[in-house]
Amino acid sequence: MIKLIATDMDGTLLDSRKQLPQENIDAIQAAVAAGIKIVICTGRSKAGVKPYFDRLGLTEEEYVILNNGCSVHETLNWSTLYGQPLKTEDILDLQAHVDANPEVDLVLATNKDYYFIGENPSAIAQADADMVFTKIHPISKEAIARIEEPVYNAMYMGEAEAIDDFQAKNEKVINAHYSGVRSQTFLYEVMTKGYHKATGLAHLANHLGIESGNIMAIGDANNDLELLNYAGLAVAMGNASDTIKEQANKVTKSNNQAGVAYAIKEFALKI
């Protein structure tokens, strides 16, 4: 019996135009009416999630897992249940990799804003900030320690070829001390060592007293792998890569076909 549904956002809950299909809204509301907890589980921070969550029209306490599992929040007042931010010394260490790769930006994500270490963020970094309704503030290395909000996620951004090269040169060293994942072609994300979406979900499941076998997870990308492996019922989107589909128990329709709605109806509600 499914008691909790954890769904990714980009490429999953949202279509390719970053719109929230009405079919997904209706299915989520039906799941909540059936007593199932709904959890958005995403690499985005609060600013990029709340406008979409508000459209779901949910009035009970639900939960969101943000920053690839590094923070967990209640949704009635958006209080933080759990958070695991990066330390200032971590950020300075991660910045050192950019000093040797000037074609790559390092962008720091808090639940309020983005911070770019330097003077002029790239068009790619600015576009990503705009997509998630977030301001991006250029800062100096010396100002990192003065960022008031916790920094949960460090993001290396650049053209796909630049990130390919950066990943090939630096991934082994980075992953020795942190958790890194190539979540999109232009993006390599870094979190505190051992933290990912499944870590955040495990904290929340323990808080709610829900076993992993009663959880359905839906995702499409590399940063969903641990999430899918944790859940008792793993559902890959129709638009997911073969790697993701191979890890799943079920495959639903694509994000442009309201695949989340289909998964909820077919595998959770069974209607």
Backbone as CSV, one residue per row, in Angstrom:
resi,resn,N_x,N_y,N_z,CA_x,CA_y,CA_z,C_x,C_y,C_z
1,MET,0.847,-1.198,0.000,0.000,0.000,0.000,0.885,1.252,0.000
2,ILE,0.657,2.125,-0.947,1.441,3.351,-1.049,0.902,4.397,-0.072
3,LYS,1.786,4.888,0.800,1.420,5.907,1.778,2.063,7.259,1.477
4,LEU,3.100,7.246,0.641,3.815,8.489,0.321,4.304,8.405,-1.116
5,ILE,4.127,9.508,-1.859,4.627,9.618,-3.221,5.653,10.736,-3.269
6,ALA,6.877,10.402,-3.672,7.944,11.386,-3.836,8.180,11.588,-5.327
7,THR,8.003,12.809,-5.797,8.152,13.073,-7.220,9.178,14.172,-7.473
8,ASP,10.033,13.912,-8.431,10.948,14.915,-8.951,10.139,16.000,-9.669
9,MET,10.800,17.139,-9.967,10.106,18.210,-10.682,10.474,18.281,-12.155
10,ASP,11.680,18.753,-12.453,12.084,18.982,-13.843,12.209,17.662,-14.596
11,GLY,11.518,17.577,-15.711,11.504,16.348,-16.485,10.545,15.311,-15.945
12,THR,9.846,15.648,-14.865,8.943,14.689,-14.228,7.580,15.334,-13.982
13,LEU,7.463,16.097,-12.909,6.204,16.775,-12.605,5.905,17.881,-13.614
14,LEU,6.952,18.555,-14.091,6.793,19.634,-15.064,7.030,19.110,-16.473
15,ASP,6.335,19.695,-17.442,6.567,19.305,-18.824,7.804,20.018,-19.360
16,SER,8.106,19.827,-20.630,9.340,20.380,-21.189,9.315,21.896,-21.291
17,ARG,8.145,22.493,-21.143,8.027,23.956,-21.144,8.019,24.522,-19.725
18,LYS,8.324,23.664,-18.751,8.335,24.036,-17.332,6.948,24.441,-16.849
19,GLN,5.932,23.817,-17.446,4.559,24.032,-17.020,4.091,22.840,-16.193
20,LEU,3.134,23.086,-15.294,2.564,22.042,-14.447,1.230,21.609,-15.046
21,PRO,1.171,20.431,-15.664,-0.075,19.999,-16.316,-1.227,19.862,-15.318
22,GLN,-2.415,20.240,-15.748,-3.585,20.130,-14.892,-3.854,18.683,-14.506
23,GLU,-3.544,17.738,-15.407,-3.746,16.324,-15.087,-2.924,15.908,-13.863
24,ASN,-1.700,16.446,-13.755,-0.868,16.135,-12.593,-1.457,16.732,-11.322
25,ILE,-1.963,17.951,-11.428,-2.597,18.592,-10.269,-3.782,17.758,-9.789
26,ASP,-4.642,17.359,-10.715,-5.840,16.592,-10.360,-5.465,15.259,-9.705
27,ALA,-4.466,14.583,-10.252,-4.068,13.277,-9.715,-3.457,13.433,-8.323
28,ILE,-2.662,14.473,-8.123,-2.072,14.714,-6.796,-3.157,15.006,-5.777
29,GLN,-4.145,15.807,-6.162,-5.244,16.092,-5.239,-6.026,14.829,-4.907
30,ALA,-6.191,13.946,-5.867,-6.882,12.674,-5.632,-6.076,11.797,-4.678
31,ALA,-4.765,11.802,-4.833,-3.909,11.015,-3.942,-3.989,11.529,-2.516
32,VAL,-3.960,12.848,-2.348,-4.066,13.443,-1.014,-5.421,13.111,-0.389
33,ALA,-6.477,13.171,-1.197,-7.812,12.827,-0.702,-7.881,11.375,-0.251
34,ALA,-7.016,10.530,-0.820,-6.976,9.113,-0.444,-6.044,8.861,0.747
35,GLY,-5.489,9.941,1.288,-4.644,9.802,2.475,-3.174,9.601,2.194
36,ILE,-2.743,9.804,0.959,-1.338,9.635,0.588,-0.608,10.974,0.732
37,LYS,0.566,10.938,1.357,1.381,12.145,1.480,2.091,12.403,0.158
38,ILE,2.148,13.678,-0.223,2.808,14.089,-1.456,4.087,14.841,-1.110
39,VAL,5.190,14.423,-1.709,6.482,15.051,-1.432,7.161,15.396,-2.759
40,ILE,7.363,16.684,-3.001,8.191,17.093,-4.128,9.644,16.931,-3.711
41,CYS,10.413,16.265,-4.530,11.803,15.946,-4.198,12.673,16.405,-5.370
42,THR,13.410,17.496,-5.184,14.030,18.177,-6.316,15.403,18.746,-5.971
43,GLY,16.159,19.042,-7.006,17.412,19.745,-6.815,17.205,21.237,-6.640
44,ARG,16.004,21.710,-6.933,15.713,23.144,-6.809,15.691,23.582,-5.343
45,SER,15.849,24.893,-5.153,15.679,25.483,-3.834,14.246,25.993,-3.695
46,LYS,13.924,26.542,-2.548,12.547,26.952,-2.244,11.969,27.908,-3.279
47,ALA,12.759,28.897,-3.700,12.245,29.909,-4.627,11.756,29.287,-5.931
48,GLY,12.365,28.189,-6.341,11.984,27.557,-7.587,10.905,26.504,-7.449
49,VAL,10.453,26.276,-6.209,9.453,25.234,-5.952,8.120,25.807,-5.494
50,LYS,8.169,26.782,-4.617,6.943,27.267,-3.968,5.875,27.737,-4.959
51,PRO,6.204,28.480,-6.026,5.136,28.891,-6.956,4.387,27.713,-7.561
52,TYR,5.090,26.624,-7.852,4.434,25.430,-8.393,3.649,24.703,-7.306
53,PHE,4.239,24.590,-6.124,3.537,23.897,-5.041,2.227,24.608,-4.718
54,ASP,2.240,25.929,-4.712,1.023,26.684,-4.412,-0.085,26.365,-5.414
55,ARG,0.288,26.047,-6.650,-0.719,25.728,-7.677,-1.398,24.391,-7.418
56,LEU,-0.798,23.541,-6.587,-1.406,22.242,-6.304,-2.672,22.369,-5.453
57,GLY,-2.811,23.497,-4.755,-4.021,23.740,-3.978,-4.175,22.829,-2.775
58,LEU,-3.078,22.421,-2.169,-3.130,21.508,-1.023,-3.205,22.306,0.280
59,THR,-4.109,21.906,1.160,-4.325,22.658,2.393,-3.831,21.936,3.639
60,GLU,-3.500,20.655,3.507,-2.961,19.910,4.646,-1.439,20.029,4.663
61,GLU,-0.829,19.572,5.754,0.628,19.601,5.847,1.228,18.581,4.895
62,GLU,1.966,19.065,3.923,2.728,18.200,3.039,4.203,18.561,3.221
63,TYR,5.061,17.986,2.385,6.496,18.167,2.597,7.205,18.321,1.263
64,VAL,8.331,19.017,1.284,9.194,19.121,0.119,10.629,18.810,0.542
65,ILE,11.324,18.134,-0.344,12.744,17.850,-0.158,13.480,18.633,-1.233
66,LEU,14.301,19.580,-0.807,14.942,20.511,-1.725,16.446,20.268,-1.795
67,ASN,17.084,20.945,-2.749,18.549,20.947,-2.836,19.142,19.539,-2.880
68,ASN,18.498,18.689,-3.694,18.950,17.300,-3.838,19.050,16.564,-2.502
69,GLY,18.088,16.814,-1.630,18.015,16.065,-0.374,18.681,16.720,0.803
70,CYS,19.276,17.891,0.614,20.015,18.542,1.698,19.143,19.383,2.613
71,SER,17.872,19.582,2.268,16.961,20.246,3.199,15.547,19.696,3.017
72,VAL,14.837,19.555,4.141,13.479,19.016,4.167,12.588,20.039,4.856
73,HIS,11.425,20.315,4.259,10.576,21.391,4.763,9.111,20.977,4.844
74,GLU,8.422,21.521,5.851,6.965,21.443,5.910,6.410,22.509,4.984
75,THR,5.175,22.345,4.522,4.650,23.264,3.520,3.612,24.263,4.027
76,LEU,3.099,24.066,5.237,2.125,25.044,5.735,2.804,26.354,6.096
77,ASN,3.993,26.275,6.694,4.717,27.503,7.016,6.137,27.499,6.458
78,TRP,6.487,26.462,5.692,7.802,26.318,5.064,8.940,26.327,6.081
79,SER,8.675,25.772,7.234,9.741,25.625,8.228,10.655,24.473,7.823
80,THR,11.887,24.506,8.301,12.884,23.496,7.954,12.873,22.380,8.990
81,LEU,12.600,21.170,8.534,12.670,20.006,9.410,14.098,19.504,9.551
82,TYR,14.849,19.632,8.456,16.205,19.095,8.446,17.011,19.842,7.395
83,GLY,18.269,20.104,7.697,19.133,20.745,6.717,20.588,20.341,6.897
84,GLN,21.286,20.140,5.785,22.704,19.800,5.820,23.447,20.678,4.805
85,PRO,23.823,21.886,5.221,24.491,22.804,4.289,25.982,22.516,4.145
86,LEU,26.551,23.098,3.106,27.990,23.090,2.931,28.622,24.112,3.870
87,LYS,29.850,23.861,4.273,30.591,24.791,5.118,31.366,25.773,4.242
88,THR,31.758,26.901,4.843,32.520,27.899,4.098,33.797,27.301,3.530
89,GLU,34.492,26.495,4.318,35.729,25.886,3.819,35.468,24.917,2.677
90,ASP,34.292,24.283,2.673,33.920,23.416,1.557,33.787,24.237,0.275
91,ILE,33.113,25.357,0.384,32.868,26.201,-0.787,34.180,26.728,-1.359
92,LEU,35.083,27.146,-0.485,36.387,27.632,-0.947,37.170,26.513,-1.634
93,ASP,37.049,25.318,-1.108,37.700,24.162,-1.727,37.121,23.904,-3.111
94,LEU,35.796,23.962,-3.237,35.133,23.730,-4.519,35.447,24.847,-5.525
95,GLN,35.592,26.064,-5.021,35.930,27.188,-5.899,37.310,27.000,-6.526
96,ALA,38.214,26.354,-5.806,39.569,26.154,-6.331,39.559,25.389,-7.653
97,HIS,38.561,24.517,-7.844,38.465,23.774,-9.100,38.084,24.684,-10.266
98,VAL,37.370,25.768,-9.969,36.966,26.706,-11.017,38.131,27.607,-11.412
99,ASP,39.004,27.914,-10.473,40.141,28.782,-10.771,40.970,28.233,-11.932
100,ALA,41.000,26.900,-12.057,41.743,26.269,-13.151,40.858,25.981,-14.359
101,ASN,39.566,26.304,-14.261,38.608,26.053,-15.347,37.702,27.276,-15.507
102,PRO,38.236,28.374,-16.042,37.478,29.639,-16.094,36.227,29.591,-16.958
103,GLU,36.094,28.556,-17.807,34.893,28.457,-18.638,33.697,27.891,-17.862
104,VAL,33.920,27.551,-16.584,32.869,27.002,-15.734,32.599,27.966,-14.581
105,ASP,31.326,28.196,-14.295,30.913,29.027,-13.150,30.627,28.145,-11.946
106,LEU,30.898,28.664,-10.754,30.422,28.031,-9.524,29.324,28.899,-8.947
107,VAL,28.127,28.333,-8.848,26.963,29.051,-8.331,26.511,28.365,-7.050
108,LEU,26.271,29.153,-6.010,25.867,28.628,-4.709,24.374,28.839,-4.519
109,ALA,23.686,27.792,-4.090,22.230,27.850,-3.936,21.840,27.862,-2.468
110,THR,21.116,28.903,-2.071,20.415,28.916,-0.794,18.931,28.782,-1.111
111,ASN,18.091,28.719,-0.099,16.651,28.611,-0.366,16.019,29.947,-0.727
112,LYS,16.842,30.984,-0.810,16.327,32.304,-1.172,16.950,32.816,-2.464
113,ASP,18.278,32.730,-2.571,18.992,33.334,-3.692,20.117,32.432,-4.182
114,TYR,20.668,32.829,-5.337,21.906,32.255,-5.862,23.047,33.244,-5.597
115,TYR,24.237,32.707,-5.442,25.437,33.536,-5.313,26.484,33.025,-6.293
116,PHE,27.089,33.967,-7.002,28.121,33.640,-7.986,29.439,34.236,-7.518
117,ILE,30.455,33.397,-7.437,31.757,33.872,-6.984,32.486,34.465,-8.183
118,GLY,32.491,35.791,-8.252,33.077,36.500,-9.381,32.288,37.762,-9.643
119,GLU,32.477,38.338,-10.829,31.824,39.605,-11.158,30.648,39.449,-12.116
120,ASN,30.811,38.628,-13.135,29.791,38.526,-14.180,29.416,37.077,-14.431
121,PRO,28.287,36.616,-13.889,27.858,35.239,-14.150,27.557,35.040,-15.630
122,SER,27.752,33.823,-16.090,27.504,33.516,-17.491,26.019,33.593,-17.817
123,ALA,25.726,33.615,-19.114,24.323,33.610,-19.548,23.628,32.336,-19.095
124,ILE,24.359,31.232,-19.037,23.775,29.955,-18.590,23.371,30.047,-17.127
125,ALA,24.252,30.591,-16.286,23.938,30.729,-14.866,22.763,31.685,-14.660
126,GLN,22.739,32.777,-15.410,21.636,33.729,-15.283,20.322,33.114,-15.736
127,ALA,20.361,32.343,-16.819,19.143,31.703,-17.315,18.596,30.702,-16.306
128,ASP,19.493,29.965,-15.644,19.034,29.004,-14.646,18.400,29.722,-13.465
129,ALA,19.006,30.827,-13.042,18.430,31.606,-11.945,17.046,32.135,-12.319
130,ASP,16.913,32.631,-13.535,15.620,33.152,-13.989,14.568,32.041,-14.015
131,MET,14.974,30.842,-14.434,14.036,29.724,-14.555,13.445,29.346,-13.202
132,VAL,14.238,29.499,-12.139,13.769,29.106,-10.799,13.417,30.323,-9.947
133,PHE,13.133,31.452,-10.622,12.615,32.665,-9.959,13.567,33.154,-8.861
134,THR,14.853,33.126,-9.163,15.864,33.413,-8.151,16.810,34.516,-8.619
135,LYS,17.170,35.416,-7.720,18.177,36.424,-8.012,19.567,35.799,-7.863
136,ILE,20.513,36.257,-8.692,21.878,35.779,-8.602,22.782,36.952,-8.233
137,HIS,23.506,36.818,-7.131,24.318,37.902,-6.602,25.800,37.602,-6.774
138,PRO,26.529,38.423,-7.529,27.981,38.247,-7.604,28.619,38.615,-6.257
139,ILE,29.544,37.782,-5.786,30.233,38.052,-4.522,31.699,37.678,-4.656
140,SER,32.493,38.165,-3.726,33.906,37.808,-3.672,34.090,36.568,-2.808
141,LYS,35.269,35.956,-2.902,35.562,34.806,-2.045,35.475,35.203,-0.575
142,GLU,35.918,36.414,-0.277,35.936,36.883,1.109,34.536,37.037,1.683
143,ALA,33.543,37.214,0.799,32.168,37.445,1.267,31.397,36.156,1.487
144,ILE,31.971,35.015,1.128,31.250,33.743,1.255,30.796,33.505,2.687
145,ALA,31.674,33.767,3.635,31.356,33.518,5.042,30.239,34.411,5.545
146,ARG,29.923,35.468,4.805,28.884,36.413,5.235,27.519,36.131,4.617
147,ILE,27.413,35.073,3.823,26.098,34.686,3.291,25.237,34.232,4.463
148,GLU,24.106,34.866,4.661,23.284,34.606,5.847,22.512,33.287,5.755
149,GLU,22.016,32.960,4.560,21.246,31.720,4.387,22.196,30.526,4.258
150,PRO,21.792,29.345,4.731,22.618,28.148,4.512,22.800,27.862,3.022
151,VAL,24.013,27.530,2.630,24.299,27.130,1.253,24.216,25.608,1.182
152,TYR,23.187,25.112,0.522,22.947,23.675,0.492,23.569,22.975,-0.717
153,ASN,23.779,23.723,-1.779,24.126,23.105,-3.049,25.107,24.000,-3.790
154,ALA,26.214,23.430,-4.251,27.161,24.155,-5.102,27.030,23.604,-6.510
155,MET,26.886,24.492,-7.486,26.571,24.056,-8.844,27.615,24.576,-9.831
156,TYR,28.268,23.658,-10.509,29.173,24.018,-11.589,28.356,24.105,-12.865
157,MET,28.375,25.273,-13.513,27.562,25.496,-14.707,28.421,25.922,-15.880
158,GLY,28.023,25.478,-17.070,28.733,25.866,-18.274,28.149,25.160,-19.480
159,GLU,28.744,25.416,-20.650,28.335,24.686,-21.853,28.574,23.193,-21.629
160,ALA,27.806,22.369,-22.307,27.879,20.920,-22.094,29.298,20.384,-22.263
161,GLU,30.011,20.842,-23.290,31.371,20.355,-23.512,32.300,20.779,-22.393
162,ALA,32.101,21.992,-21.876,32.934,22.473,-20.777,32.687,21.663,-19.507
163,ILE,31.427,21.316,-19.260,31.107,20.503,-18.078,31.591,19.071,-18.271
164,ASP,31.535,18.559,-19.509,32.102,17.234,-19.797,33.577,17.206,-19.404
165,ASP,34.321,18.209,-19.842,35.751,18.281,-19.575,36.019,18.472,-18.085
166,PHE,35.228,19.357,-17.462,35.389,19.609,-16.030,35.134,18.336,-15.225
167,GLN,34.075,17.637,-15.576,33.721,16.410,-14.864,34.822,15.356,-15.017
168,ALA,35.343,15.206,-16.228,36.389,14.212,-16.469,37.640,14.507,-15.647
169,LYS,37.962,15.779,-15.490,39.174,16.172,-14.778,39.010,16.169,-13.254
170,ASN,37.800,16.475,-12.770,37.638,16.772,-11.347,36.726,15.845,-10.553
171,GLU,35.920,15.031,-11.225,34.900,14.258,-10.514,35.492,13.341,-9.451
172,LYS,36.561,12.660,-9.765,37.144,11.712,-8.815,37.575,12.411,-7.535
173,VAL,38.228,13.549,-7.668,38.689,14.304,-6.498,37.505,14.866,-5.722
174,ILE,36.520,15.421,-6.434,35.349,16.002,-5.768,34.574,14.939,-4.999
175,ASN,34.344,13.793,-5.633,33.545,12.754,-4.990,34.260,12.054,-3.845
176,ALA,35.544,12.290,-3.704,36.264,11.754,-2.541,35.869,12.493,-1.268
177,HIS,35.368,13.731,-1.430,35.049,14.561,-0.264,33.602,15.038,-0.213
178,TYR,32.893,14.939,-1.348,31.523,15.446,-1.435,30.674,14.455,-2.235
179,SER,29.390,14.743,-2.346,28.503,13.991,-3.236,28.265,14.826,-4.481
180,GLY,28.691,14.328,-5.636,28.514,15.058,-6.883,27.642,14.298,-7.851
181,VAL,26.895,15.024,-8.684,26.024,14.368,-9.671,25.870,15.287,-10.885
182,ARG,25.923,14.699,-12.054,25.657,15.422,-13.311,24.160,15.316,-13.563
183,SER,23.429,16.316,-13.140,21.974,16.249,-13.212,21.416,16.753,-14.544
184,GLN,22.159,17.640,-15.207,21.754,18.127,-16.521,23.004,18.345,-17.358
185,THR,22.831,18.536,-18.654,23.996,18.661,-19.528,24.879,19.843,-19.137
186,PHE,24.266,20.934,-18.662,25.016,22.144,-18.327,25.383,22.242,-16.849
187,LEU,25.085,21.182,-16.076,25.121,21.323,-14.618,25.723,20.104,-13.927
188,TYR,26.725,20.372,-13.071,27.274,19.347,-12.181,27.098,19.868,-10.759
189,GLU,26.322,19.141,-9.942,25.955,19.610,-8.619,26.749,18.892,-7.525
190,VAL,27.055,19.639,-6.463,27.843,19.089,-5.359,27.152,19.391,-4.035
191,MET,27.022,18.345,-3.218,26.416,18.453,-1.894,27.376,17.888,-0.842
192,THR,27.008,18.024,0.416,27.771,17.416,1.492,27.903,15.914,1.258
193,LYS,29.034,15.354,1.587,29.310,13.940,1.361,28.225,13.057,1.964
194,GLY,27.719,12.131,1.148,26.721,11.179,1.618,25.292,11.667,1.545
195,TYR,25.074,12.876,1.018,23.713,13.427,0.952,23.219,13.485,-0.489
196,HIS,21.961,13.043,-0.655,21.291,13.028,-1.947,19.795,12.959,-1.673
197,LYS,18.986,12.830,-2.702,17.530,12.851,-2.518,17.052,11.745,-1.579
198,ALA,17.662,10.569,-1.659,17.233,9.459,-0.800,17.544,9.734,0.664
199,THR,18.627,10.464,0.936,18.959,10.827,2.320,17.851,11.683,2.915
200,GLY,17.436,12.699,2.143,16.355,13.555,2.618,15.060,12.791,2.788
201,LEU,14.757,11.906,1.852,13.524,11.125,1.943,13.564,10.177,3.136
202,ALA,14.718,9.586,3.413,14.834,8.685,4.563,14.602,9.437,5.867
203,HIS,15.128,10.659,5.971,14.882,11.481,7.168,13.390,11.761,7.323
204,LEU,12.740,12.119,6.219,11.311,12.434,6.277,10.491,11.190,6.590
205,ALA,10.806,10.068,5.957,10.061,8.832,6.201,10.163,8.417,7.658
206,ASN,11.339,8.581,8.230,11.511,8.272,9.651,10.668,9.197,10.511
207,HIS,10.631,10.476,10.144,9.827,11.471,10.872,8.340,11.117,10.825
208,LEU,7.883,10.598,9.685,6.462,10.280,9.504,6.119,8.850,9.904
209,GLY,7.141,8.034,10.157,6.899,6.641,10.505,6.414,5.812,9.327
210,ILE,6.944,6.104,8.140,6.550,5.385,6.930,7.721,4.540,6.440
211,GLU,7.472,3.267,6.181,8.509,2.372,5.681,8.765,2.636,4.193
212,SER,10.006,2.394,3.766,10.352,2.630,2.369,9.506,1.777,1.420
213,GLY,9.058,0.613,1.884,8.223,-0.243,1.059,6.865,0.340,0.748
214,ASN,6.458,1.362,1.495,5.178,2.036,1.274,5.338,3.357,0.531
215,ILE,6.494,3.522,-0.109,6.794,4.764,-0.819,6.912,4.502,-2.318
216,MET,6.288,5.365,-3.108,6.475,5.364,-4.552,7.276,6.600,-4.928
217,ALA,8.347,6.412,-5.691,9.170,7.526,-6.156,9.119,7.596,-7.671
218,ILE,9.090,8.825,-8.203,9.002,9.046,-9.648,10.126,9.995,-10.056
219,GLY,10.898,9.616,-11.065,11.992,10.473,-11.497,12.457,10.166,-12.907
220,ASP,13.419,10.996,-13.369,13.877,10.851,-14.752,15.377,10.993,-14.938
221,ALA,16.100,11.544,-13.950,17.485,11.940,-14.186,18.461,11.267,-13.222
222,ASN,19.748,11.515,-13.451,20.784,10.882,-12.645,20.663,11.193,-11.155
223,ASN,20.203,12.400,-10.824,20.084,12.740,-9.404,18.842,12.129,-8.758
224,ASP,18.118,11.283,-9.523,16.980,10.533,-8.970,17.325,9.071,-8.691
225,LEU,18.515,8.634,-9.044,18.859,7.219,-8.913,18.721,6.708,-7.484
226,GLU,19.320,7.418,-6.527,19.240,6.976,-5.130,17.804,7.013,-4.625
227,LEU,17.053,8.007,-5.068,15.642,8.122,-4.696,14.869,6.894,-5.158
228,LEU,15.062,6.511,-6.404,14.357,5.358,-6.952,14.790,4.062,-6.271
229,ASN,16.061,3.958,-5.955,16.555,2.747,-5.288,16.038,2.623,-3.857
230,TYR,15.741,3.750,-3.228,15.251,3.743,-1.841,13.783,3.325,-1.766
231,ALA,12.989,3.751,-2.731,11.536,3.544,-2.665,11.160,2.094,-2.935
232,GLY,10.077,1.660,-2.308,9.560,0.321,-2.558,9.045,0.160,-3.969
233,LEU,8.515,1.243,-4.549,8.026,1.230,-5.925,8.699,2.370,-6.674
234,ALA,9.601,2.034,-7.573,10.352,3.023,-8.346,9.746,3.155,-9.730
235,VAL,9.392,4.385,-10.101,8.749,4.643,-11.388,9.624,5.590,-12.201
236,ALA,10.037,5.165,-13.366,10.800,6.013,-14.281,9.862,6.697,-15.257
237,MET,10.170,7.936,-15.565,9.393,8.644,-16.577,9.676,8.076,-17.960
238,GLY,8.702,8.206,-18.850,8.888,7.736,-20.210,10.019,8.436,-20.928
239,ASN,10.340,9.657,-20.508,11.421,10.440,-21.100,12.758,10.226,-20.397
240,ALA,12.804,9.329,-19.418,14.039,9.072,-18.679,15.034,8.306,-19.552
241,SER,16.294,8.344,-19.131,17.326,7.589,-19.846,17.147,6.099,-19.587
242,ASP,17.805,5.284,-20.407,17.736,3.836,-20.219,18.296,3.438,-18.853
243,THR,19.315,4.161,-18.372,19.904,3.864,-17.064,18.870,3.983,-15.960
244,ILE,18.072,5.032,-16.014,17.030,5.248,-15.008,15.943,4.184,-15.146
245,LYS,15.540,3.902,-16.365,14.482,2.911,-16.582,14.897,1.524,-16.086
246,GLU,16.177,1.213,-16.232,16.662,-0.099,-15.780,16.595,-0.251,-14.272
247,GLN,16.629,0.874,-13.544,16.579,0.841,-12.087,15.153,0.846,-11.546
248,ALA,14.186,1.054,-12.427,12.792,1.227,-11.998,12.008,-0.082,-12.034
249,ASN,10.947,-0.111,-11.224,9.993,-1.228,-11.262,8.952,-1.033,-12.351
250,LYS,8.641,0.244,-12.627,7.617,0.584,-13.609,8.106,1.764,-14.443
251,VAL,7.555,1.896,-15.626,7.813,3.049,-16.481,6.475,3.683,-16.820
252,THR,6.355,4.981,-16.592,5.115,5.696,-16.877,5.244,6.470,-18.186
253,LYS,4.281,7.281,-18.495,4.328,8.113,-19.695,5.352,9.235,-19.514
254,SER,5.607,9.992,-20.552,6.600,11.062,-20.488,6.047,12.274,-19.738
255,ASN,6.953,13.212,-19.447,6.522,14.428,-18.741,5.623,15.297,-19.612
256,ASN,5.690,15.138,-20.921,4.791,15.882,-21.815,3.447,15.186,-22.004
257,GLN,3.304,14.030,-21.364,2.040,13.286,-21.401,1.468,13.114,-19.994
258,ALA,1.848,14.006,-19.076,1.382,13.942,-17.682,1.682,12.571,-17.076
259,GLY,2.932,12.157,-17.197,3.334,10.842,-16.700,3.175,10.664,-15.204
260,VAL,3.279,11.751,-14.447,3.067,11.663,-13.000,1.622,11.291,-12.709
261,ALA,0.697,11.922,-13.404,-0.728,11.603,-13.217,-0.995,10.140,-13.547
262,TYR,-0.422,9.678,-14.643,-0.620,8.276,-15.038,-0.088,7.339,-13.962
263,ALA,1.099,7.625,-13.431,1.708,6.766,-12.406,0.865,6.730,-11.137
264,ILE,0.375,7.892,-10.732,-0.441,7.946,-9.515,-1.709,7.113,-9.681
265,LYS,-2.365,7.287,-10.811,-3.631,6.578,-11.034,-3.418,5.065,-11.192
266,GLU,-2.397,4.691,-11.942,-2.192,3.282,-12.273,-1.512,2.498,-11.157
267,PHE,-0.548,3.107,-10.475,0.285,2.351,-9.551,0.017,2.646,-8.073
268,ALA,-0.530,3.819,-7.775,-0.803,4.163,-6.369,-2.286,4.047,-6.042
269,LEU,-3.114,4.719,-6.824,-4.557,4.674,-6.589,-5.199,3.467,-7.265
270,LYS,-4.567,2.999,-8.347,-5.056,1.839,-9.115,-6.502,2.035,-9.565
271,ILE,-6.699,3.199,-10.244,-8.037,3.506,-10.762,-7.992,3.642,-12.282
